[in-house]
Amino acid sequence: MLLGLDLGHLVSRLLTDKNIHLRGIAHPFMFERDSEVIMLDPSSFDGMRLVGAVPVSAANFYKLLSRKSAVLLYPGGAREAIHKKGEEYKLFWPEQSEFVRMASRFGATIIPFAVVGEGDLLEVYINSASSSH
């Protein structure tokens, strides 16, 4: 996962193909007005809310699960999304994975998945852009 670039496609396909409204849990920074200044696409600020994303917190996760919502959570959070060189395929999960316990409490099914290659695509794009100058 690189900056969550995979999310738009995943959320839209689940909605159109399976009629599943996936509610994302995102870093609180994504909901702050100040974040618009440095985002690649400032409309992301409003787009996150429009598709039902909420800031990450135990309370928000609990509320979504209690309403039987389909929830998208990256256990490694921002640390995995903004990885360092050489960490492309590493997981950074917390010592205590409380999300598992909470999901179990509500009988929620956990579906692990991975997206591989988006960082490679960005690297190819950057390399091709720099070689054309």
The first five atom37 places (N, CA, C, CB, O) and aatype in JSON, in Angstrom:
{
  "aatype": [12, 10, 10, 7, 10, 3, 10, 7, 8, 10, 19, 15, 1, 10, 10, 16, 3, 11, 2, 9, 8, 10, 1, 7, 9, 0, 8, 14, 13, 12, 13, 6, 1, 3, 15, 6, 19, 9, 12, 10, 3, 14, 15, 15, 13, 3, 7, 12, 1, 10, 19, 7, 0, 19, 14, 19, 15, 0, 0, 2, 13, 18, 11, 10, 10, 15, 1, 11, 15, 0, 19, 10, 10, 18, 14, 7, 7, 0, 1, 6, 0, 9, 8, 11, 11, 7, 6, 6, 18, 11, 10, 13, 17, 14, 6, 5, 15, 6, 13, 19, 1, 12, 0, 15, 1, 13, 7, 0, 16, 9, 9, 14, 13, 0, 19, 19, 7, 6, 7, 3, 10, 10, 6, 19, 18, 9, 2, 15, 0, 15, 15, 15, 8],
  "atom_mask": [
    [1, 1, 1, 1, 1],
    [1, 1, 1, 1, 1],
    [1, 1, 1, 1, 1],
    [1, 1, 1, 0, 1],
    [1, 1, 1, 1, 1],
    [1, 1, 1, 1, 1],
    [1, 1, 1, 1, 1],
    [1, 1, 1, 0, 1],
    [1, 1, 1, 1, 1],
    [1, 1, 1, 1, 1],
    [1, 1, 1, 1, 1],
    [1, 1, 1, 1, 1],
    [1, 1, 1, 1, 1],
    [1, 1, 1, 1, 1],
    [1, 1, 1, 1, 1],
    [1, 1, 1, 1, 1],
    [1, 1, 1, 1, 1],
    [1, 1, 1, 1, 1],
    [1, 1, 1, 1, 1],
    [1, 1, 1, 1, 1],
    [1, 1, 1, 1, 1],
    [1, 1, 1, 1, 1],
    [1, 1, 1, 1, 1],
    [1, 1, 1, 0, 1],
    [1, 1, 1, 1, 1],
    [1, 1, 1, 1, 1],
    [1, 1, 1, 1, 1],
    [1, 1, 1, 1, 1],
    [1, 1, 1, 1, 1],
    [1, 1, 1, 1, 1],
    [1, 1, 1, 1, 1],
    [1, 1, 1, 1, 1],
    [1, 1, 1, 1, 1],
    [1, 1, 1, 1, 1],
    [1, 1, 1, 1, 1],
    [1, 1, 1, 1, 1],
    [1, 1, 1, 1, 1],
    [1, 1, 1, 1, 1],
    [1, 1, 1, 1, 1],
    [1, 1, 1, 1, 1],
    [1, 1, 1, 1, 1],
    [1, 1, 1, 1, 1],
    [1, 1, 1, 1, 1],
    [1, 1, 1, 1, 1],
    [1, 1, 1, 1, 1],
    [1, 1, 1, 1, 1],
    [1, 1, 1, 0, 1],
    [1, 1, 1, 1, 1],
    [1, 1, 1, 1, 1],
    [1, 1, 1, 1, 1],
    [1, 1, 1, 1, 1],
    [1, 1, 1, 0, 1],
    [1, 1, 1, 1, 1],
    [1, 1, 1, 1, 1],
    [1, 1, 1, 1, 1],
    [1, 1, 1, 1, 1],
    [1, 1, 1, 1, 1],
    [1, 1, 1, 1, 1],
    [1, 1, 1, 1, 1],
    [1, 1, 1, 1, 1],
    [1, 1, 1, 1, 1],
    [1, 1, 1, 1, 1],
    [1, 1, 1, 1, 1],
    [1, 1, 1, 1, 1],
    [1, 1, 1, 1, 1],
    [1, 1, 1, 1, 1],
    [1, 1, 1, 1, 1],
    [1, 1, 1, 1, 1],
    [1, 1, 1, 1, 1],
    [1, 1, 1, 1, 1],
    [1, 1, 1, 1, 1],
    [1, 1, 1, 1, 1],
    [1, 1, 1, 1, 1],
    [1, 1, 1, 1, 1],
    [1, 1, 1, 1, 1],
    [1, 1, 1, 0, 1],
    [1, 1, 1, 0, 1],
    [1, 1, 1, 1, 1],
    [1, 1, 1, 1, 1],
    [1, 1, 1, 1, 1],
    [1, 1, 1, 1, 1],
    [1, 1, 1, 1, 1],
    [1, 1, 1, 1, 1],
    [1, 1, 1, 1, 1],
    [1, 1, 1, 1, 1],
    [1, 1, 1, 0, 1],
    [1, 1, 1, 1, 1],
    [1, 1, 1, 1, 1],
    [1, 1, 1, 1, 1],
    [1, 1, 1, 1, 1],
    [1, 1, 1, 1, 1],
    [1, 1, 1, 1, 1],
    [1, 1, 1, 1, 1],
    [1, 1, 1, 1, 1],
    [1, 1, 1, 1, 1],
    [1, 1, 1, 1, 1],
    [1, 1, 1, 1, 1],
    [1, 1, 1, 1, 1],
    [1, 1, 1, 1, 1],
    [1, 1, 1, 1, 1],
    [1, 1, 1, 1, 1],
    [1, 1, 1, 1, 1],
    [1, 1, 1, 1, 1],
    [1, 1, 1, 1, 1],
    [1, 1, 1, 1, 1],
    [1, 1, 1, 1, 1],
    [1, 1, 1, 0, 1],
    [1, 1, 1, 1, 1],
    [1, 1, 1, 1, 1],
    [1, 1, 1, 1, 1],
    [1, 1, 1, 1, 1],
    [1, 1, 1, 1, 1],
    [1, 1, 1, 1, 1],
    [1, 1, 1, 1, 1],
    [1, 1, 1, 1, 1],
    [1, 1, 1, 1, 1],
    [1, 1, 1, 0, 1],
    [1, 1, 1, 1, 1],
    [1, 1, 1, 0, 1],
    [1, 1, 1, 1, 1],
    [1, 1, 1, 1, 1],
    [1, 1, 1, 1, 1],
    [1, 1, 1, 1, 1],
    [1, 1, 1, 1, 1],
    [1, 1, 1, 1, 1],
    [1, 1, 1, 1, 1],
    [1, 1, 1, 1, 1],
    [1, 1, 1, 1, 1],
    [1, 1, 1, 1, 1],
    [1, 1, 1, 1, 1],
    [1, 1, 1, 1, 1],
    [1, 1, 1, 1, 1],
    [1, 1, 1, 1, 1]
  ],
  "atom_positions": [
    [[0.84, -1.16, 0.0], [0.0, 0.0, 0.0], [0.89, 1.23, 0.0], [-0.96, 0.0, 1.21], [1.72, 1.39, 0.9]],
    [[0.74, 2.07, -0.97], [1.47, 3.33, -1.02], [0.47, 4.47, -1.02], [2.4, 3.4, -2.27], [-0.23, 4.7, -2.01]],
    [[0.4, 5.18, 0.09], [-0.51, 6.31, 0.24], [-1.98, 5.94, 0.01], [-0.12, 7.41, -0.72], [-2.8, 6.83, -0.21]],
    [[-2.31, 4.67, 0.05], [-3.69, 4.25, -0.15], [-4.2, 4.46, -1.56], [0.0, 0.0, 0.0], [-5.4, 4.62, -1.77]],
    [[-3.28, 4.46, -2.53], [-3.68, 4.71, -3.92], [-4.63, 3.65, -4.47], [-2.46, 4.79, -4.8], [-5.31, 3.88, -5.47]],
    [[-4.68, 2.51, -3.83], [-5.53, 1.41, -4.26], [-6.99, 1.56, -3.81], [-4.98, 0.12, -3.76], [-7.86, 0.85, -4.31]],
    [[-7.25, 2.44, -2.9], [-8.55, 2.49, -2.25], [-9.7, 2.88, -3.17], [-8.5, 3.44, -1.13], [-10.77, 2.27, -3.11]],
    [[-9.51, 3.87, -4.0], [-10.6, 4.32, -4.86], [-11.16, 3.21, -5.71], [0.0, 0.0, 0.0], [-12.38, 3.03, -5.8]],
    [[-10.28, 2.46, -6.32], [-10.71, 1.36, -7.18], [-11.4, 0.27, -6.36], [-9.51, 0.76, -7.94], [-12.45, -0.24, -6.76]],
    [[-10.84, -0.07, -5.24], [-11.4, -1.12, -4.38], [-12.8, -0.74, -3.9], [-10.48, -1.38, -3.18], [-13.73, -1.54, -4.0]],
    [[-12.94, 0.47, -3.39], [-14.24, 0.92, -2.87], [-15.29, 0.97, -3.97], [-14.1, 2.3, -2.21], [-16.41, 0.5, -3.78]],
    [[-14.92, 1.52, -5.12], [-15.92, 1.65, -6.2], [-16.31, 0.29, -6.78], [-15.37, 2.53, -7.32], [-17.48, 0.08, -7.1]],
    [[-15.37, -0.63, -6.91], [-15.7, -1.96, -7.46], [-16.58, -2.77, -6.52], [-14.42, -2.75, -7.77], [-17.51, -3.45, -6.96]],
    [[-16.3, -2.7, -5.23], [-17.15, -3.42, -4.28], [-18.57, -2.86, -4.29], [-16.57, -3.34, -2.86], [-19.54, -3.61, -4.16]],
    [[-18.69, -1.56, -4.45], [-20.02, -0.95, -4.49], [-20.76, -1.32, -5.77], [-19.91, 0.57, -4.37], [-21.93, -1.72, -5.72]],
    [[-20.1, -1.21, -6.92], [-20.79, -1.48, -8.19], [-20.97, -2.97, -8.46], [-20.01, -0.86, -9.33], [-22.01, -3.38, -8.98]],
    [[-19.99, -3.79, -8.11], [-20.07, -5.22, -8.42], [-20.83, -6.03, -7.37], [-18.69, -5.77, -8.56], [-21.53, -6.99, -7.72]],
    [[-20.7, -5.67, -6.1], [-21.27, -6.48, -5.02], [-22.28, -5.73, -4.16], [-20.16, -7.0, -4.14], [-22.85, -6.31, -3.22]],
    [[-22.52, -4.46, -4.46], [-23.41, -3.62, -3.67], [-22.99, -3.57, -2.2], [-24.84, -4.12, -3.79], [-23.83, -3.58, -1.3]],
    [[-21.68, -3.53, -1.97], [-21.13, -3.43, -0.62], [-20.55, -2.03, -0.45], [-20.03, -4.53, -0.37], [-19.64, -1.63, -1.17]],
    [[-21.11, -1.29, 0.51], [-20.6, 0.05, 0.81], [-19.5, -0.09, 1.85], [-21.74, 1.0, 1.31], [-19.77, -0.24, 3.04]],
    [[-18.28, -0.05, 1.39], [-17.1, -0.22, 2.25], [-16.79, 1.1, 2.93], [-15.88, -0.72, 1.44], [-16.56, 2.11, 2.26]],
    [[-16.77, 1.1, 4.25], [-16.48, 2.3, 5.02], [-15.02, 2.27, 5.43], [-17.4, 2.42, 6.27], [-14.59, 1.38, 6.17]],
    [[-14.26, 3.22, 4.95], [-12.84, 3.29, 5.27], [-12.57, 4.0, 6.58], [0.0, 0.0, 0.0], [-13.29, 4.92, 6.97]],
    [[-11.52, 3.55, 7.24], [-11.03, 4.23, 8.44], [-9.67, 4.79, 8.07], [-10.96, 3.26, 9.71], [-8.76, 4.04, 7.72]],
    [[-9.53, 6.11, 8.15], [-8.32, 6.76, 7.66], [-7.66, 7.6, 8.76], [-8.64, 7.64, 6.46], [-8.28, 7.95, 9.76]],
    [[-6.39, 7.9, 8.53], [-5.64, 8.73, 9.46], [-6.37, 10.07, 9.64], [-4.17, 8.96, 8.96], [-6.86, 10.63, 8.66]],
    [[-6.45, 10.57, 10.86], [-7.16, 11.84, 11.1], [-6.66, 13.0, 10.23], [-7.02, 12.22, 12.55], [-7.43, 13.92, 9.93]],
    [[-5.41, 12.96, 9.84], [-4.85, 14.0, 8.97], [-5.66, 14.17, 7.69], [-3.4, 13.68, 8.62], [-5.78, 15.27, 7.16]],
    [[-6.22, 13.06, 7.2], [-6.98, 13.1, 5.95], [-8.26, 13.92, 6.07], [-7.31, 11.69, 5.51], [-8.88, 14.26, 5.06]],
    [[-8.66, 14.24, 7.29], [-9.91, 14.98, 7.51], [-9.67, 16.42, 7.97], [-10.75, 14.26, 8.54], [-10.62, 17.15, 8.24]],
    [[-8.41, 16.81, 8.06], [-8.08, 18.17, 8.49], [-8.01, 19.09, 7.28], [-6.75, 18.2, 9.28], [-7.45, 18.71, 6.24]],
    [[-8.55, 20.26, 7.4], [-8.52, 21.23, 6.29], [-7.09, 21.55, 5.87], [-9.25, 22.53, 6.69], [-6.83, 21.76, 4.68]],
    [[-6.15, 21.58, 6.8], [-4.76, 21.89, 6.47], [-4.15, 20.86, 5.53], [-3.93, 21.97, 7.75], [-3.2, 21.17, 4.81]],
    [[-4.68, 19.66, 5.52], [-4.11, 18.61, 4.67], [-4.33, 18.9, 3.19], [-4.72, 17.26, 5.02], [-3.6, 18.38, 2.34]],
    [[-5.32, 19.73, 2.87], [-5.6, 20.04, 1.47], [-4.4, 20.69, 0.78], [-6.8, 20.96, 1.36], [-4.2, 20.51, -0.42]],
    [[-3.6, 21.43, 1.53], [-2.47, 22.17, 0.97], [-1.43, 21.23, 0.37], [-1.82, 23.03, 2.05], [-0.85, 21.54, -0.67]],
    [[-1.19, 20.09, 1.0], [-0.13, 19.2, 0.51], [-0.64, 17.96, -0.22], [0.72, 18.78, 1.65], [0.17, 17.17, -0.71]],
    [[-1.95, 17.77, -0.3], [-2.48, 16.59, -0.98], [-2.33, 16.72, -2.49], [-3.96, 16.37, -0.61], [-2.41, 17.81, -3.04]],
    [[-2.11, 15.58, -3.13], [-2.01, 15.57, -4.59], [-3.29, 16.08, -5.22], [-1.69, 14.17, -5.09], [-3.26, 16.8, -6.22]],
    [[-4.41, 15.71, -4.64], [-5.72, 16.12, -5.14], [-6.53, 16.67, -3.97], [-6.47, 14.92, -5.83], [-7.05, 15.9, -3.16]],
    [[-6.64, 18.0, -3.86], [-7.33, 18.58, -2.71], [-8.77, 18.1, -2.55], [-7.33, 20.06, -2.84], [-9.3, 18.16, -1.44]],
    [[-9.4, 17.63, -3.6], [-10.78, 17.15, -3.47], [-10.85, 15.87, -2.66], [-11.39, 16.93, -4.85], [-11.94, 15.44, -2.28]],
    [[-9.7, 15.25, -2.38], [-9.68, 14.04, -1.56], [-10.28, 14.3, -0.19], [-8.24, 13.52, -1.4], [-10.9, 13.42, 0.41]],
    [[-10.1, 15.53, 0.3], [-10.63, 15.9, 1.62], [-12.13, 15.64, 1.67], [-10.32, 17.38, 1.93], [-12.62, 14.99, 2.6]],
    [[-12.85, 16.14, 0.69], [-14.29, 15.95, 0.65], [-14.66, 14.56, 0.17], [-14.94, 16.99, -0.25], [-15.65, 13.98, 0.62]],
    [[-13.88, 14.02, -0.74], [-14.15, 12.69, -1.28], [-14.15, 11.62, -0.22], [0.0, 0.0, 0.0], [-14.96, 10.7, -0.27]],
    [[-13.24, 11.72, 0.74], [-13.18, 10.73, 1.83], [-14.5, 10.71, 2.59], [-12.0, 11.06, 2.8], [-15.04, 9.64, 2.88]],
    [[-15.01, 11.86, 2.9], [-16.27, 11.94, 3.64], [-17.45, 11.47, 2.79], [-16.52, 13.38, 4.13], [-18.36, 10.81, 3.29]],
    [[-17.43, 11.82, 1.52], [-18.53, 11.44, 0.63], [-18.7, 9.93, 0.51], [-18.32, 12.03, -0.75], [-19.82, 9.43, 0.4]],
    [[-17.6, 9.2, 0.54], [-17.69, 7.74, 0.43], [-17.85, 7.07, 1.8], [-16.46, 7.19, -0.28], [-17.88, 5.84, 1.89]],
    [[-17.95, 7.88, 2.86], [-18.24, 7.33, 4.17], [-17.05, 7.03, 5.04], [0.0, 0.0, 0.0], [-17.19, 6.33, 6.05]],
    [[-15.88, 7.53, 4.69], [-14.7, 7.29, 5.52], [-14.8, 8.11, 6.8], [-13.41, 7.64, 4.75], [-15.41, 9.18, 6.83]],
    [[-14.19, 7.59, 7.85], [-14.16, 8.28, 9.14], [-12.73, 8.24, 9.69], [-15.16, 7.63, 10.15], [-11.95, 7.37, 9.3]],
    [[-12.39, 9.17, 10.59], [-11.06, 9.13, 11.19], [-10.87, 7.86, 12.03], [-10.83, 10.38, 12.07], [-11.8, 7.38, 12.67]],
    [[-9.66, 7.34, 12.0], [-9.38, 6.11, 12.74], [-9.44, 6.38, 14.24], [-7.99, 5.54, 12.35], [-8.81, 7.3, 14.76]],
    [[-10.21, 5.55, 14.92], [-10.29, 5.56, 16.38], [-11.02, 4.28, 16.77], [-11.02, 6.85, 16.94], [-11.79, 3.72, 16.0]],
    [[-10.76, 3.84, 17.98], [-11.46, 2.65, 18.47], [-12.96, 2.9, 18.51], [-10.94, 2.25, 19.88], [-13.76, 2.0, 18.21]],
    [[-13.35, 4.12, 18.88], [-14.79, 4.44, 18.97], [-15.45, 4.37, 17.59], [-14.99, 5.84, 19.57], [-16.55, 3.82, 17.47]],
    [[-14.81, 4.92, 16.56], [-15.39, 4.87, 15.22], [-15.45, 3.44, 14.69], [-14.59, 5.74, 14.25], [-16.44, 3.05, 14.06]],
    [[-14.41, 2.66, 14.95], [-14.39, 1.26, 14.52], [-15.53, 0.5, 15.21], [-13.02, 0.6, 14.85], [-16.24, -0.27, 14.56]],
    [[-15.7, 0.73, 16.49], [-16.76, 0.09, 17.27], [-18.14, 0.45, 16.7], [-16.67, 0.51, 18.74], [-18.98, -0.42, 16.5]],
    [[-18.35, 1.75, 16.44], [-19.65, 2.2, 15.91], [-19.96, 1.54, 14.57], [-19.67, 3.73, 15.76], [-21.08, 1.08, 14.34]],
    [[-18.97, 1.5, 13.69], [-19.2, 0.9, 12.37], [-19.51, -0.59, 12.48], [-17.97, 1.1, 11.47], [-20.44, -1.08, 11.84]],
    [[-18.75, -1.3, 13.3], [-19.0, -2.73, 13.47], [-20.36, -2.98, 14.12], [-17.89, -3.37, 14.31], [-21.06, -3.93, 13.75]],
    [[-20.74, -2.14, 15.07], [-22.02, -2.34, 15.75], [-23.19, -2.12, 14.79], [-22.15, -1.39, 16.95], [-24.29, -2.63, 15.02]],
    [[-22.96, -1.38, 13.72], [-23.99, -1.15, 12.7], [-23.88, -2.13, 11.54], [-23.89, 0.28, 12.16], [-24.56, -1.99, 10.52]],
    [[-23.03, -3.13, 11.71], [-22.82, -4.18, 10.69], [-22.26, -3.61, 9.38], [-24.13, -4.91, 10.42], [-22.52, -4.16, 8.31]],
    [[-21.52, -2.52, 9.47], [-20.91, -1.92, 8.28], [-19.72, -2.75, 7.82], [-20.47, -0.47, 8.56], [-19.03, -3.38, 8.63]],
    [[-19.48, -2.74, 6.52], [-18.25, -3.33, 5.98], [-17.17, -2.27, 6.17], [-18.41, -3.74, 4.43], [-17.31, -1.14, 5.72]],
    [[-16.08, -2.65, 6.85], [-15.06, -1.68, 7.25], [-13.72, -2.04, 6.62], [-14.93, -1.63, 8.78], [-13.3, -3.2, 6.63]],
    [[-13.05, -1.03, 6.07], [-11.71, -1.21, 5.52], [-10.72, -0.6, 6.51], [-11.57, -0.55, 4.11], [-10.76, 0.59, 6.79]],
    [[-9.83, -1.44, 7.02], [-8.84, -1.0, 7.99], [-7.49, -1.57, 7.61], [-9.24, -1.43, 9.43], [-7.35, -2.78, 7.41]],
    [[-6.5, -0.72, 7.52], [-5.12, -1.18, 7.34], [-4.49, -1.21, 8.72], [-4.31, -0.24, 6.35], [-4.23, -0.15, 9.29]],
    [[-4.24, -2.39, 9.28], [-3.68, -2.47, 10.63], [-2.35, -1.73, 10.78], [-3.49, -3.91, 11.02], [-2.03, -1.24, 11.86]],
    [[-1.58, -1.64, 9.7], [-0.3, -0.94, 9.76], [-0.42, 0.56, 9.61], [0.0, 0.0, 0.0], [0.54, 1.29, 9.81]],
    [[-1.61, 1.02, 9.25], [-1.9, 2.44, 9.16], [-0.94, 3.25, 8.31], [0.0, 0.0, 0.0], [-0.42, 2.78, 7.3]],
    [[-0.73, 4.48, 8.74], [0.12, 5.41, 8.0], [1.55, 4.9, 7.88], [0.11, 6.79, 8.67], [2.24, 5.2, 6.9]],
    [[2.0, 4.13, 8.85], [3.38, 3.61, 8.82], [3.59, 2.72, 7.6], [3.69, 2.82, 10.1], [4.67, 2.74, 7.0]],
    [[2.59, 1.94, 7.23], [2.7, 1.11, 6.03], [2.48, 1.93, 4.77], [1.71, -0.04, 6.08], [3.1, 1.67, 3.74]],
    [[1.61, 2.91, 4.85], [1.29, 3.71, 3.67], [2.46, 4.58, 3.23], [0.08, 4.59, 3.94], [2.66, 4.82, 2.04]],
    [[3.23, 5.04, 4.2], [4.37, 5.91, 3.89], [5.62, 5.18, 4.36], [4.23, 7.33, 4.58], [6.21, 5.52, 5.39]],
    [[6.01, 4.2, 3.6], [7.15, 3.38, 3.99], [8.46, 3.97, 3.48], [6.98, 1.96, 3.48], [8.48, 4.8, 2.57]],
    [[9.54, 3.51, 4.09], [10.87, 3.95, 3.69], [11.39, 3.05, 2.58], [11.85, 3.94, 4.9], [10.83, 1.99, 2.3]],
    [[12.45, 3.49, 1.95], [13.06, 2.68, 0.9], [13.5, 1.34, 1.5], [14.28, 3.43, 0.26], [14.09, 1.29, 2.57]],
    [[13.19, 0.27, 0.79], [13.53, -1.06, 1.26], [12.44, -1.7, 2.12], [0.0, 0.0, 0.0], [12.58, -2.86, 2.52]],
    [[11.37, -0.97, 2.41], [10.29, -1.49, 3.24], [9.02, -1.74, 2.43], [9.99, -0.53, 4.37], [7.94, -1.87, 3.01]],
    [[9.14, -1.81, 1.13], [7.98, -1.89, 0.25], [7.02, -3.03, 0.58], [8.42, -2.02, -1.16], [5.81, -2.87, 0.45]],
    [[7.53, -4.15, 0.98], [6.67, -5.32, 1.18], [6.66, -5.77, 2.64], [7.14, -6.47, 0.3], [6.47, -6.95, 2.93]],
    [[6.85, -4.84, 3.55], [6.86, -5.16, 4.97], [5.54, -4.72, 5.61], [8.05, -4.49, 5.68], [4.94, -3.72, 5.22]],
    [[5.13, -5.48, 6.61], [3.95, -5.14, 7.39], [4.39, -4.51, 8.7], [3.06, -6.39, 7.65], [5.41, -4.91, 9.28]],
    [[3.65, -3.54, 9.17], [3.95, -2.87, 10.42], [2.71, -2.88, 11.3], [4.45, -1.42, 10.18], [2.09, -1.84, 11.53]],
    [[2.37, -4.04, 11.79], [1.19, -4.18, 12.62], [1.56, -3.91, 14.07], [0.56, -5.58, 12.47], [2.69, -4.18, 14.49]],
    [[0.61, -3.38, 14.84], [0.88, -3.12, 16.26], [1.02, -4.43, 17.03], [-0.25, -2.26, 16.87], [0.52, -5.48, 16.62]],
    [[1.72, -4.35, 18.17], [1.89, -5.52, 19.03], [0.54, -6.11, 19.43], [2.71, -5.15, 20.29], [0.35, -7.33, 19.39]],
    [[-0.38, -5.25, 19.82], [-1.71, -5.68, 20.22], [-2.69, -5.36, 19.1], [-2.15, -5.0, 21.56], [-3.03, -4.2, 18.89]],
    [[-3.14, -6.36, 18.4], [-4.08, -6.16, 17.3], [-5.51, -6.18, 17.83], [-3.89, -7.24, 16.2], [-6.24, -7.15, 17.65]],
    [[-5.89, -5.11, 18.48], [-7.21, -5.02, 19.11], [-8.34, -5.1, 18.11], [-7.32, -3.74, 19.9], [-9.47, -5.46, 18.46]],
    [[-8.06, -4.77, 16.84], [-9.13, -4.82, 15.84], [-9.67, -6.24, 15.69], [-8.62, -4.3, 14.49], [-10.85, -6.42, 15.38]],
    [[-8.83, -7.24, 15.9], [-9.27, -8.63, 15.79], [-10.26, -8.95, 16.91], [-8.04, -9.61, 15.85], [-11.31, -9.55, 16.67]],
    [[-9.93, -8.54, 18.1], [-10.82, -8.78, 19.25], [-12.16, -8.08, 19.06], [-10.14, -8.3, 20.56], [-13.22, -8.65, 19.34]],
    [[-12.12, -6.84, 18.58], [-13.36, -6.09, 18.39], [-14.19, -6.7, 17.27], [-13.05, -4.62, 18.08], [-15.41, -6.81, 17.4]],
    [[-13.55, -7.09, 16.18], [-14.28, -7.73, 15.08], [-14.94, -9.02, 15.56], [-13.33, -8.01, 13.89], [-16.08, -9.31, 15.19]],
    [[-14.23, -9.78, 16.36], [-14.76, -11.03, 16.9], [-15.98, -10.76, 17.78], [-13.68, -11.77, 17.7], [-16.95, -11.52, 17.76]],
    [[-15.92, -9.71, 18.54], [-17.04, -9.37, 19.43], [-18.34, -9.17, 18.65], [-16.71, -8.09, 20.22], [-19.42, -9.5, 19.13]],
    [[-18.23, -8.62, 17.43], [-19.41, -8.37, 16.62], [-19.66, -9.46, 15.58], [-19.27, -7.04, 15.93], [-20.58, -9.34, 14.77]],
    [[-18.86, -10.51, 15.61], [-19.05, -11.58, 14.64], [-18.69, -11.18, 13.23], [0.0, 0.0, 0.0], [-19.17, -11.77, 12.26]],
    [[-17.84, -10.17, 13.1], [-17.44, -9.67, 11.78], [-16.42, -10.62, 11.15], [-16.86, -8.24, 11.89], [-15.58, -11.19, 11.84]],
    [[-16.5, -10.76, 9.86], [-15.54, -11.56, 9.12], [-14.37, -10.68, 8.72], [-16.2, -12.21, 7.87], [-14.56, -9.58, 8.19]],
    [[-13.16, -11.15, 8.97], [-11.95, -10.42, 8.57], [-11.45, -11.04, 7.28], [-10.85, -10.45, 9.68], [-11.18, -12.24, 7.22]],
    [[-11.33, -10.22, 6.25], [-10.85, -10.7, 4.95], [-9.51, -10.03, 4.67], [-11.88, -10.39, 3.81], [-9.46, -8.86, 4.28]],
    [[-8.42, -10.76, 4.86], [-7.11, -10.16, 4.56], [-6.89, -10.06, 3.06], [-5.98, -10.99, 5.2], [-7.3, -10.94, 2.3]],
    [[-6.25, -8.99, 2.64], [-5.92, -8.83, 1.23], [-4.66, -7.98, 1.14], [-7.1, -8.19, 0.44], [-4.25, -7.33, 2.1]],
    [[-4.07, -8.0, -0.01], [-2.87, -7.2, -0.24], [-2.9, -6.62, -1.64], [-1.58, -8.04, -0.04], [-3.46, -7.21, -2.56]],
    [[-2.31, -5.48, -1.77], [-2.14, -4.84, -3.07], [-0.64, -4.75, -3.29], [-2.85, -3.42, -3.15], [0.08, -4.17, -2.48]],
    [[-0.19, -5.31, -4.38], [1.23, -5.32, -4.66], [1.48, -4.61, -5.98], [1.79, -6.77, -4.7], [0.8, -4.87, -6.96]],
    [[2.45, -3.73, -6.0], [2.87, -3.13, -7.25], [2.64, -1.66, -7.42], [0.0, 0.0, 0.0], [3.23, -1.05, -8.3]],
    [[1.78, -1.05, -6.59], [1.53, 0.37, -6.81], [2.77, 1.22, -6.55], [0.39, 0.85, -5.92], [2.98, 2.22, -7.23]],
    [[3.58, 0.83, -5.59], [4.85, 1.53, -5.35], [5.79, 1.38, -6.53], [0.0, 0.0, 0.0], [6.52, 2.31, -6.87]],
    [[5.76, 0.2, -7.15], [6.6, -0.03, -8.33], [6.15, 0.86, -9.48], [6.54, -1.51, -8.75], [6.99, 1.38, -10.22]],
    [[4.85, 1.03, -9.64], [4.33, 1.9, -10.7], [4.78, 3.34, -10.5], [2.81, 1.82, -10.76], [5.15, 4.02, -11.45]],
    [[4.73, 3.8, -9.26], [5.16, 5.16, -8.97], [6.64, 5.33, -9.25], [4.84, 5.52, -7.51], [7.07, 6.36, -9.78]],
    [[7.43, 4.32, -8.9], [8.87, 4.38, -9.15], [9.15, 4.44, -10.65], [9.58, 3.15, -8.53], [10.01, 5.21, -11.08]],
    [[8.44, 3.65, -11.44], [8.61, 3.68, -12.9], [8.25, 5.06, -13.43], [7.74, 2.59, -13.58], [8.94, 5.6, -14.29]],
    [[7.15, 5.63, -12.93], [6.71, 6.95, -13.38], [7.77, 8.01, -13.04], [5.36, 7.31, -12.73], [8.11, 8.83, -13.89]],
    [[8.27, 7.99, -11.83], [9.27, 8.97, -11.41], [10.55, 8.82, -12.22], [9.59, 8.82, -9.91], [11.13, 9.82, -12.66]],
    [[10.99, 7.58, -12.42], [12.2, 7.35, -13.21], [12.03, 7.8, -14.65], [12.58, 5.87, -13.18], [12.95, 8.38, -15.23]],
    [[10.87, 7.54, -15.24], [10.66, 7.94, -16.64], [10.54, 9.46, -16.75], [9.4, 7.27, -17.21], [10.98, 10.04, -17.74]],
    [[9.94, 10.09, -15.75], [9.82, 11.55, -15.77], [11.18, 12.22, -15.63], [8.88, 12.02, -14.65], [11.45, 13.23, -16.28]],
    [[12.03, 11.66, -14.77], [13.35, 12.27, -14.57], [14.29, 12.02, -15.75], [13.99, 11.74, -13.3], [15.17, 12.83, -16.02]],
    [[14.11, 10.91, -16.46], [14.98, 10.63, -17.6], [14.58, 11.42, -18.84], [14.96, 9.14, -17.92], [15.37, 11.52, -19.79]],
    [[13.38, 11.98, -18.85], [12.94, 12.74, -20.03], [13.39, 14.2, -19.96], [11.43, 12.68, -20.16], [13.16, 14.96, -20.9]],
    [[14.02, 14.58, -18.87], [14.48, 15.98, -18.74], [15.93, 16.12, -19.07], [14.23, 16.49, -17.35], [16.47, 17.22, -19.01]]
  ]
}
